[in-house]
Amino acid sequence: MKKTFTLKAIFLLVLITSHFCSKAQNLEENPIKRDSTITEIKKPQSVFLEVGGAGLALTVNYDTRFKTTRDKWGYRAGIGYYNTGANSVFSIPLQVNYLYGIGKPGGSSFAEFGAGTTFVYSKGSTNGTYFQFDNITGFIGTATIGYRYQQDNGGINFRIAFVPVIYDEGLLYEGGVSIGYTF
């Protein structure tokens, strides 16, 4: 009995002293020191106004990357409208695109390749003075092969592209130019 009491007393003494010797995690202070000069990397995002291109008319577009790099895979979506009086077109372009950096690493020049679809609702008339649109309602296929200038820290961006359009009556060869802002 005396031996059991002694073992219990030693165990209790070890338990109490280990409580004073151990260090607990402090929840109020982060023990990992972080470098305050490191900034969080955000996905590059762009808005741009495009004439022609995948939207066929005058479109406002949003473009971003899937990851935080300024190149590689991304997507764009837009909405557009153009009216000459007798002719009008409403469009919603959607594309998946790939940017490939050209020139020096980390530069601002990119080759752009994309493919997607555009919803088009257009009404055409032979009385149009500038453009003559077909009467189309539905989806058309689009592709993009072009050049994009996009600054490293945001700012003005510029795009110029060759845009083949596939629809039920054949293939159209279009082009597009845009200017916008990257943030």
Secondary structure, 3 states (H helix, E strand, C coil): CHHHHHHHHHHHHHHHHHHHHCCCCCCCCCCCCCCCCCCCCCCCEEEEEEEEHHHCCEEEEEEEECCCCCCEEEEEEEEEEEECCCCEEEEEEEEEEEEEEECCCCCCEEEEEEEEEEEEEEECCCCCCCCCCCCEEEEEEEEEEEEEEECCCCEEEEEEEEEEEEECCEEEEEEEEEEEEEC
